Amino acid sequence: MRPEQALERLGGIADAGVLVRLSSRAQVRQAVLGRLILREARGRYSLPTADEGRRAANRLSGVASHLSAAAIWGWEVVKPPGLPQVIVPRNRKVLPERRVGVDLTWADLRPGEVAGRVTAPDRTVMDCARGLPFPEALAVADSALRHGNVTKGRLLQVAEEVPPRYRPRCRRIAQHADRRAANPFESVLRAHAIGAGLQVVAQVVITVGTARVRPDVVDESRRLVLEADSYEFHGKRAALLRDCERYNALVLHGWTVLRFGWEHVMLHPGYVIECLRAMASAQPVGRALTEEACDIPA
């Protein structure tokens, strides 16, 4: 896998060890030289999304916003923006030729909603909540909380201040946002579970016998565990053995465990949602129906 592809899969930011494991040291060096990825600090790499957002905001005398702002704040997201996203004042005239290559929004920002040339963290989360699908917006909010740029209380507060037409979407994101989610992969899996009607939370500690385990997503009322299994963190034999022992312990103590790969959650959500709805309604999933619904190649 090329380093830039690996970074997209990891949310746009990654440590060197994970990135090298998914590609190679030589590929990482070449990608840095070609400016396909950036070396932010020792052992830390990112996509150039943040730089693109800064340059576009400066060029238009605007403010980097939405997913471009999320990248500048250093948050992991489901996918980077296709174009740099910038907000300019409503009365600003921007010639068509200057808009080329930029996703432009006209809005009047209050002083507290701007930090330099980027929207403030709470405004960034709300902009994403207004415009992105629920799973992608939840991943942004989880990441903002995880990085300590905003609090849950603040998100709940600002969700009540957005225009009424967007308020239900923003409230839903603020209510479900959880800093314990480890990455966008887990956030999207949890979002699918919420949409399926499950009562799930992230990273709950469960006692099984004498051991304490912390699954990715848990519905305690149904004694259901959902695991986001990613090769970059579980690809070594020792990790595989630990996972087997943990899953066996959960099952032996009365828990149901469903495991989903990155490709399931990100590329074949129909399969994931079908499984989760079946658990929510306590109905078994037929093999033929599952294969038809997810259309996953053998």
Buried (B, 14 or more C-beta within 10 A) or exposed (E): BBBBEBBBBBBBBBEBEBBBBBBBEEBBEBBBEEEBBBBEEEEBBBBBBBBBBBBBBEEBEBBBBBBBBBBBBBBBBBBBBEBBBBBBEEEEEBEEEEBEEBBBBEBEBEEEBBBEBBBBBBBBBBBBBBBBEBBBBBBBBBBBBBBEBBBBEBBBEBBEEBEEEBBEBBBBBBBBBBBBBBBBBBBBBBBBBBBBEBEBBBBBEBEBEEEEBEBBBBBEEBBBBBBBBBBBBBEEEEEEEEBEEBBEBBEEBEBEBBEBBBEBBBEBBBBBBBBBBBBBEEEEBEEEEBEEBBEBEE
